[in-house]
């Protein structure tokens, strides 16, 4: 039976298998043997074994964990060697800070990993001290992410700020000075919400901070609250403890959270204890729970899907391949240029994305058939086909050659149809698939001042192919849609002596005031490839900065 300790929480003291497993269980078993041993040498040997297990734990964990960045290492060193006693005597700090409060390398790496695992963009840190944990978390954020670090000591902000600036991360860190509870209220008034909140300040304030974060709905859906020092050096649960205000505060906090029906919590024996708290999934209808219990962002994931992208060796196709891979798909990089296809496949592999390079000339039916067969054989299936390969031969209508017309239609129109046909055969047989064709905003207007009749006509045909196949295949589990980019700032424009002089005039035609970047198209391709777009059929999704509405 599990004994009930004075903290009111029942605790099992023996591993489920009856044998010691974790380092703590091993040490507990060794000490239990020592308590029962009669021979002093036996006792000494058992205690030494226990000592060696625990003494080696933290050094070993640090040895097998990735090292912190140079910026973090330098700030940790400065914090550990700074004369905090002198700073307190000189009344630079309100409290006598201790170097032991500095977040170490392992703790910083742990927090950095949490930020990456949660894909966090906004982080709250309650309890800054010297900023080492702040810096580690900021390193894991995207450029437009931010850590809001709550600090009551102006001197500590001054101490850490040069390190933030030297690391080039000052823009990702906002230090909010003042009492933490008031700072949380102020951030709430500003409309700031958090993906991760890290509590590591005065232990007596934990409960108040937690209540504010929960009651004011300051944690984004899927976000977490990370609580440091939740074991308080074992004083929260060890029997025979002395009266301890800090341990009492942590004990009260732990008991409140475990009884809070809004959340689930896991307590980890990492360092001095870390609790990870997350809201429970709610019950209700499909809008409340999400389709198949998937929150919206989960519905955009392409886990266990296989995609192929033609013309993926550069430009828009390369960006599509990266986007689909980042969303979870395995990706076949298809191009008529073998070297470029291999290069992009290598880029994906470096990011941990399963990828293969496939050669295909989309104007040849045999190549399109072999392309699909190769992808299925090498990646285990095909669920997403992005038919992006295309060319543009600029010429006035009266000067357009028959050869250029035929080549443009062969690649842009016939190539799209042949790919759709071969992809469709496989997807119809499995009862599921997503096909996305690259059209153009030229299907909605006549781009100018450049002359490109063959391109405009070929892309208009792509839209009609998309609509026709969408109508034919929608009731058989296959969605066919297309995406129409505006003028995209690719190497085609950047390196063209004919097109580069036209950029200024194009910009006057675009309400957004800029050309599209390939990254402007990535979210759209993921949406069209995901189950979030299951009811979109034969649609031409236009992303042109507003050019087609002027």
C-alpha positions in Angstrom: 0.0 0.0 0.0 1.2 3.5 -0.8 2.1 5.5 2.3 0.4 8.9 2.8 3.0 11.5 3.7 2.4 14.7 5.6 2.0 16.5 2.3 -1.3 14.7 1.8 -0.3 13.0 -1.4 0.1 9.2 -1.6 3.4 8.0 -2.9 4.5 4.6 -4.1 8.0 3.8 -2.7 8.6 0.6 -4.8 8.9 0.3 -8.6 6.0 -1.5 -10.3 8.2 -4.4 -11.2 9.4 -4.8 -7.6 13.0 -4.2 -8.7 14.9 -0.9 -8.6 15.1 0.7 -12.0 15.7 4.4 -12.0 18.8 5.9 -10.4 16.7 7.1 -7.5 15.2 3.6 -7.0 18.7 2.1 -7.1 20.0 4.5 -4.5 16.9 3.9 -2.3 17.5 0.2 -2.5 21.1 0.5 -1.7 20.4 2.7 1.3 17.6 0.3 2.5 20.2 -2.5 2.4 22.6 -0.4 4.4 20.0 0.3 7.0 19.5 -3.4 7.5 23.2 -4.4 7.3 25.1 -5.3 10.5 28.6 -5.3 9.2 30.2 -1.8 9.1 32.2 -2.6 6.0 29.1 -3.8 4.2 27.3 -0.6 5.2 30.2 1.6 4.0 30.3 -0.2 0.7 26.5 0.1 0.1 26.6 3.8 1.0 29.5 4.4 -1.3 27.6 2.7 -4.2 24.7 4.9 -3.5 26.9 8.0 -3.3 28.6 7.1 -6.7 25.3 6.7 -8.5 24.0 10.1 -7.3 27.3 12.0 -7.5 27.8 11.0 -11.1 24.2 11.8 -12.2 24.4 15.5 -13.0 27.9 15.4 -14.5 26.9 12.5 -16.7 23.7 14.2 -17.9 25.7 17.3 -18.8 28.3 15.1 -20.6 25.7 13.4 -22.9 23.7 16.6 -23.5 24.5 19.1 -26.2 26.6 22.0 -25.0 25.1 25.5 -24.7 26.0 28.2 -27.1 29.1 30.3 -26.6 26.9 33.3 -25.6 25.1 31.3 -22.9 28.4 29.8 -21.7 29.9 33.2 -21.3 26.9 34.6 -19.4 26.9 31.5 -17.1 30.6 32.1 -16.4 30.0 35.8 -15.7 27.1 35.0 -13.4 29.0 32.4 -11.5 32.1 34.6 -11.0 30.3 37.9 -10.3 30.6 39.3 -6.8 27.0 39.3 -5.8 27.8 40.0 -2.2 29.6 43.2 -3.0 26.8 44.2 -5.3 24.4 43.8 -2.4 26.6 45.7 0.0 26.8 48.5 -2.4 23.0 48.5 -2.6 23.0 47.8 -6.3 20.6 44.9 -5.6 17.5 44.8 -3.4 18.3 41.2 -2.4 21.5 39.3 -1.7 21.6 37.2 -4.9 23.4 33.9 -5.0 25.4 32.6 -7.9 23.7 29.3 -7.4 20.5 30.9 -8.7 22.1 31.2 -12.2 20.5 28.7 -14.7 23.2 26.2 -15.5 24.1 24.7 -18.9 21.8 21.7 -18.6 18.8 23.7 -17.4 19.2 26.2 -20.2 19.4 23.4 -22.8 16.3 21.8 -21.3 14.3 25.1 -21.6 15.7 25.7 -25.1 14.5 22.2 -26.2 11.0 22.9 -24.7 10.7 26.0 -26.8 11.6 24.2 -29.9 9.4 21.2 -29.1 6.4 23.5 -28.6 7.2 25.7 -31.6 6.7 28.6 -29.2 6.7 32.2 -30.3 5.9 34.0 -27.1 7.4 33.0 -23.8 6.9 34.4 -20.2 9.7 34.0 -17.7 8.9 34.9 -14.2 12.2 35.1 -12.4 15.1 36.4 -14.5 18.1 36.5 -12.1 21.1 36.8 -14.5 19.3 36.0 -17.7 20.9 32.7 -18.7 17.6 30.9 -19.0 16.2 33.9 -20.9 19.1 33.9 -23.4 18.8 30.1 -23.9 15.0 30.3 -24.7 15.5 33.3 -26.9 18.0 31.4 -29.0 15.3 28.8 -29.8 12.7 31.4 -30.8 12.0 32.5 -34.4 13.1 36.0 -35.3 9.7 37.4 -34.6 9.3 35.6 -31.3 9.8 37.1 -27.9 10.6 36.3 -24.3 9.0 38.5 -21.7 11.3 38.3 -18.7 9.8 39.6 -15.5 12.5 41.2 -13.2 12.3 43.1 -10.0 16.0 44.0 -9.9 17.1 46.7 -12.4 20.7 45.8 -11.7 20.2 42.3 -13.1 18.7 43.7 -16.3 21.8 45.9 -16.7 24.0 42.9 -16.0 22.4 40.7 -18.7 21.5 43.2 -21.4 25.1 43.4 -22.9 25.0 39.6 -23.3 21.6 39.8 -25.1 23.0 42.4 -27.4 26.2 40.6 -28.1 24.2 37.5 -29.1 22.1 39.6 -31.4 19.0 38.6 -29.5 18.0 41.8 -27.8 15.0 42.3 -30.1 13.6 38.9 -28.9 13.8 39.8 -25.2 11.7 42.3 -23.4 12.5 42.8 -19.7 9.5 44.0 -17.7 10.6 45.6 -14.4 8.4 45.5 -11.4 6.5 43.1 -9.1 5.7 39.9 -11.1 2.0 39.8 -10.4 1.5 43.4 -11.6 3.7 42.8 -14.6 1.5 39.8 -15.6 -1.6 42.0 -15.3 0.1 44.6 -17.5 1.0 42.2 -20.2 -2.6 40.9 -20.1 -3.8 44.4 -20.6 -1.5 44.7 -23.6 -3.1 41.6 -25.1 0.0 39.4 -24.8 -0.5 35.6 -24.5 2.1 32.9 -24.1 2.9 29.5 -25.6 5.2 28.8 -22.7 5.3 30.3 -19.2 8.3 29.5 -17.0 7.9 30.1 -13.2 11.2 30.4 -11.4 10.8 33.4 -9.0 9.8 33.7 -5.4 8.3 30.4 -4.4 5.6 32.1 -2.3 4.3 33.8 -5.4 3.9 30.7 -7.6 0.3 30.1 -6.8 -0.7 33.7 -7.5 1.2 33.7 -10.8 -0.4 30.4 -11.8 -3.9 31.6 -11.0 -3.4 34.8 -13.0 -2.1 32.9 -16.0 -5.0 30.5 -15.9 -7.9 32.8 -14.9 -6.9 35.5 -17.4 -6.5 32.9 -20.2 -2.9 33.9 -20.9 -1.7 30.5 -22.1 -2.4 29.8 -25.7 -4.2 26.6 -26.7 -1.6 23.8 -26.6 0.7 25.9 -24.4 2.4 24.9 -21.2 3.4 26.3 -17.8 6.8 25.0 -16.7 7.4 25.2 -13.0 11.0 25.1 -11.6 12.0 24.0 -8.1 8.9 21.9 -7.6 10.8 19.4 -5.3 12.4 22.1 -3.2 15.4 20.0 -2.5 13.1 17.2 -1.3 11.7 19.2 1.5 8.2 19.2 0.1 7.8 15.4 0.7 10.6 14.1 2.9 9.2 13.0 6.3 10.5 14.6 9.5 11.0 17.9 7.8 11.6 21.1 9.7 9.2 24.0 9.4 10.0 25.6 6.1 8.2 28.6 4.5 9.4 27.9 1.0 8.7 24.2 1.0 5.3 24.9 2.4 4.6 27.3 -0.5 5.7 24.8 -3.1 3.7 22.0 -1.4 0.6 24.2 -1.4 1.2 25.0 -5.1 1.7 21.4 -6.1 -1.4 20.3 -4.3 -3.5 23.1 -5.8 -2.4 22.3 -9.4 -2.9 18.5 -9.1 -6.5 19.2 -8.0 -7.1 21.8 -10.6 -9.6 20.0 -13.0 -8.6 22.3 -15.8 -5.1 20.9 -16.3 -2.9 17.8 -16.4 0.5 17.9 -14.8 3.6 15.8 -15.0 6.3 16.2 -12.3 9.8 15.4 -13.4 12.8 14.8 -11.1 15.0 17.1 -13.3 17.4 19.1 -11.2 15.3 20.4 -8.3 12.1 19.3 -9.9 10.2 20.6 -12.9 6.5 20.4 -13.3 4.9 20.7 -16.8 1.3 21.8 -16.7 -1.1 21.8 -19.7 -4.8 22.4 -20.1 -6.9 19.3 -20.6 -8.7 18.7 -23.9 -12.3 19.7 -23.5 -15.3 17.6 -24.3 -18.2 18.7 -26.6 -19.0 18.8 -30.3 -16.6 18.7 -33.2 -16.0 22.5 -33.1 -15.1 22.2 -29.4 -12.8 19.2 -29.7 -11.5 19.7 -33.2 -12.1 17.3 -36.1 -11.1 13.8 -35.0 -9.9 15.4 -31.8 -7.3 17.4 -33.8 -6.7 21.1 -32.9 -6.6 23.3 -36.0 -2.8 23.3 -36.4 -2.7 19.5 -36.0 -5.0 19.3 -39.0 -2.4 21.0 -41.1 0.2 18.4 -40.3 1.2 16.0 -43.1 2.5 13.2 -40.9 2.9 9.9 -42.8 2.0 11.5 -46.1 4.2 11.3 -49.2 4.4 14.2 -51.6 6.0 14.8 -54.9 6.8 18.2 -56.3 7.7 18.7 -60.0 10.1 21.5 -60.9 11.4 21.4 -57.3 15.0 21.9 -58.1 14.7 25.7 -57.7 12.4 28.6 -57.0 8.8 28.1 -56.1 9.0 24.3 -56.3 12.0 24.2 -53.9 10.0 26.3 -51.5 7.0 24.0 -51.8 9.2 20.9 -51.2 10.6 22.5 -48.0 7.1 23.5 -46.8 5.6 20.1 -47.3 8.6 18.4 -45.6 8.4 20.8 -42.6 4.7 19.9 -42.2 5.6 16.3 -41.9 5.5 14.8 -45.4 8.2 12.7 -47.0 9.1 14.5 -50.3 10.1 13.4 -53.7 12.0 16.3 -55.4 11.2 15.9 -59.1 13.1 17.9 -61.7 14.5 17.5 -65.2 17.8 18.7 -63.8 19.2 15.8 -61.8 21.8 17.8 -60.0 19.4 20.4 -58.8 16.9 17.8 -57.6 19.7 16.0 -55.7 20.8 19.3 -54.1 17.3 20.1 -52.8 16.8 16.6 -51.6 20.0 17.0 -49.6 18.8 20.2 -48.1 15.6 18.4 -46.9 17.6 15.5 -45.5 19.8 17.9 -43.5 16.6 19.1 -41.9 15.6 15.6 -41.0 13.0 15.3 -43.8 12.8 12.0 -45.7 13.5 12.9 -49.3 14.5 11.5 -52.6 15.5 13.1 -55.9 13.7 11.9 -59.0 14.4 12.7 -62.6 11.5 13.3 -64.9 10.6 15.1 -68.1 6.9 15.9 -67.5 6.3 16.2 -71.2 6.8 12.5 -71.6 4.0 10.2 -70.5 6.5 7.3 -69.8 8.5 9.6 -67.5 5.4 10.7 -65.6 4.3 7.1 -65.1 7.8 6.1 -63.9 7.9 9.2 -61.6 4.9 8.0 -59.7 6.1 4.4 -59.6 9.5 5.5 -58.3 8.0 7.6 -55.6 5.7 4.8 -54.4 8.5 2.3 -54.4 11.1 4.5 -52.7 8.8 6.4 -50.2 6.1 3.9 -49.7 3.1 5.7 -51.3 1.8 8.9 -52.8 -0.8 11.2 -51.3 0.1 14.6 -52.5 1.1 15.7 -56.0 2.3 19.2 -56.7 2.6 19.9 -60.4 4.7 22.9 -60.5 7.2 22.5 -63.5 6.8 25.3 -66.0 8.5 27.8 -68.3 7.8 31.3 -69.6 8.9 32.4 -73.0 8.4 36.2 -73.3 7.6 37.5 -76.7 5.1 39.7 -78.5 2.2 37.7 -80.0 3.2 38.4 -83.5 6.8 37.3 -82.8 5.9 34.1 -80.8 7.3 31.1 -82.7 5.4 27.9 -83.1 8.3 26.1 -81.4 8.0 28.3 -78.3 4.2 27.9 -78.3 4.5 24.2 -78.4 7.2 24.0 -75.8 5.3 26.2 -73.4 2.1 24.1 -73.8 4.0 20.9 -73.6 5.5 21.7 -70.2 2.9 24.0 -68.7 -0.3 22.3 -69.9 0.3 18.9 -71.3 2.9 18.2 -68.5 0.4 19.2 -65.8 -2.3 16.9 -67.4 0.1 13.9 -67.7 1.2 14.3 -64.1 -2.4 14.6 -62.9 -3.3 11.5 -64.9 -0.6 9.3 -63.5 -1.0 10.7 -59.9 -4.7 10.4 -60.2 -4.7 6.7 -61.2 -2.7 5.9 -58.0 -4.8 8.1 -55.7 -8.1 7.0 -57.1 -7.2 3.4 -56.5 -6.4 4.2 -52.8 -9.5 6.5 -52.4 -7.5 9.5 -51.2 -5.2 12.2 -52.7 -4.4 15.8 -53.0 -3.3 17.3 -56.3 -2.2 20.9 -56.5 -1.3 22.5 -59.8 0.7 25.7 -60.2 -1.2 28.2 -62.4 -0.7 32.0 -62.3 -2.4 35.3 -61.7 -2.0 35.6 -65.5 -5.2 33.5 -65.6 -7.1 36.5 -64.2 -5.5 39.4 -66.1 -3.0 40.1 -68.8 0.3 40.9 -67.1 2.1 43.8 -68.6 4.3 45.4 -69.9 5.9 42.1 -70.7 4.4 40.1 -73.6 3.7 36.4 -72.9 0.7 35.1 -74.8 1.8 31.5 -74.8 2.4 31.5 -71.0 -0.9 33.2 -70.3 -2.9 30.8 -72.4 -1.1 27.7 -71.1 -1.8 28.7 -67.5 -5.4 29.5 -68.2 -5.7 25.9 -69.5 -4.2 24.7 -66.2 -7.1 26.3 -64.3 -9.6 24.6 -66.5 -7.8 21.2 -66.2 -7.9 21.7 -62.4 -11.6 22.5 -62.4 -12.5 19.6 -64.7 -10.5 17.0 -62.7 -11.8 18.5 -59.5 -15.3 17.9 -60.6 -14.6 14.4 -61.9 -12.7 13.1 -59.0 -14.1 14.9 -55.9 -16.6 12.1 -55.0 -13.8 9.5 -55.2 -11.6 11.0 -52.4 -9.3 13.1 -54.6 -9.2 16.8 -54.3 -7.7 18.8 -57.2 -7.0 22.5 -56.8 -4.5 25.0 -58.1 -2.5 27.9 -56.8 -2.0 31.1 -58.7 1.0 33.1 -57.5 1.6 36.7 -58.5 5.0 37.9 -59.7 7.5 36.0 -57.5 11.0 37.3 -56.7 13.0 34.3 -57.9 16.3 34.0 -59.7 14.4 34.1 -63.0 13.7 37.8 -62.4 16.8 38.6 -60.4 19.2 37.4 -63.1 17.2 38.5 -66.1 18.4 41.6 -68.0 15.0 41.8 -69.7 12.8 41.4 -66.6 14.8 43.2 -63.9 14.0 46.7 -65.5 10.3 46.0 -65.3 10.2 45.5 -61.5 9.6 49.2 -60.8 6.5 49.3 -63.1 5.2 46.0 -61.6 5.3 47.4 -58.2 3.0 50.2 -59.2 0.4 47.5 -60.2 0.5 45.6 -56.9 -1.4 47.0 -53.9 0.9 45.2 -51.5 3.8 47.3 -52.9 6.2 44.4 -53.3 6.8 41.2 -55.3 5.9 37.9 -53.8 8.6 35.9 -52.0 8.5 32.1 -52.3 7.8 32.0 -48.5 4.5 33.8 -49.1 3.3 30.7 -50.9 4.4 28.0 -48.5 1.4 28.1 -46.0 -1.0 27.8 -48.9 0.6 24.7 -50.4 0.5 23.0 -46.9 -3.2 24.0 -46.5 -4.1 22.6 -49.9 -2.2 19.4 -49.2 -3.7 18.9 -45.8 -7.0 17.5 -44.6 -8.0 21.0 -43.5 -8.9 21.7 -47.2 -11.0 18.5 -47.8 -14.0 20.5 -48.9 -12.1 22.7 -51.4 -12.6 21.4 -54.9 -11.4 22.8 -58.2 -10.4 26.1 -56.6 -7.9 28.5 -58.0 -6.2 30.0 -54.9 -4.8 33.4 -55.9 -1.8 34.9 -53.9 -0.7 38.0 -55.8 -0.5 40.9 -53.4 -3.8 42.2 -54.8 -2.5 42.7 -58.4 -5.5 41.0 -60.0 -8.1 43.2 -58.2 -6.7 46.5 -59.7 
